[in-house]
Amino acid sequence: MVKETKFFNKQAKKSERMARAISDVEAAQSLSNLAKAYRKQADVLKANRKSSNKQR
C-alpha cells in the first residue's frame, strides 16, 4: 500500500509541474484538479492503512 501512496503523490507532483509549465489556462486548471485528486487518493490510502494498523 505504501507503493500506491507514493505513486499517487508522485503523479500529483508531475501534474502540478505540468500545470505550471503550460500557458493554456483551462489545461493548467485541469492538471491542478488532477493533482488534487491524486493527493486525495493518497490521503485516503494512508488513512486506510492507519486505521487498519490500529485494528490489529
C-alpha positions in Angstrom: 0.0 0.0 0.0 3.0 2.3 0.6 3.9 1.9 -3.0 0.4 3.0 -4.1 0.6 6.1 -1.9 4.0 7.0 -3.3 2.7 6.5 -6.8 -0.2 8.9 -6.3 1.9 11.5 -4.6 4.4 11.3 -7.5 1.7 11.7 -10.1 0.4 14.7 -8.2 3.8 16.4 -8.3 4.1 15.7 -12.1 0.6 17.1 -12.7 1.5 20.2 -10.7 4.7 20.7 -12.6 2.9 20.4 -15.9 0.2 22.8 -14.8 2.9 25.4 -14.0 4.7 24.8 -17.3 1.8 25.4 -19.7 0.2 28.6 -20.7 -3.3 27.3 -21.5 -5.4 28.3 -18.5 -8.0 25.6 -18.9 -5.4 22.8 -19.3 -3.5 24.1 -16.3 -6.7 24.1 -14.2 -7.5 20.6 -15.3 -4.0 19.4 -14.3 -4.3 21.2 -11.0 -7.6 19.4 -10.4 -5.9 16.1 -11.3 -3.1 16.8 -8.8 -5.7 17.4 -6.1 -7.4 14.1 -7.0 -4.2 12.2 -6.8 -3.3 13.7 -3.4 -6.8 12.9 -2.1 -6.4 9.3 -3.2 -3.0 9.1 -1.5 -4.5 10.6 1.7 -7.4 8.0 1.6 -4.9 5.2 1.2 -2.8 6.5 4.0 -5.8 6.9 6.3 -7.0 3.4 5.5 -3.5 2.0 6.3 -3.5 3.8 9.6 -7.0 2.5 10.6 -6.0 -1.0 9.5 -2.9 -0.9 11.7 -5.0 0.3 14.7 -7.3 -2.6 14.4 -4.5 -5.1 14.7 
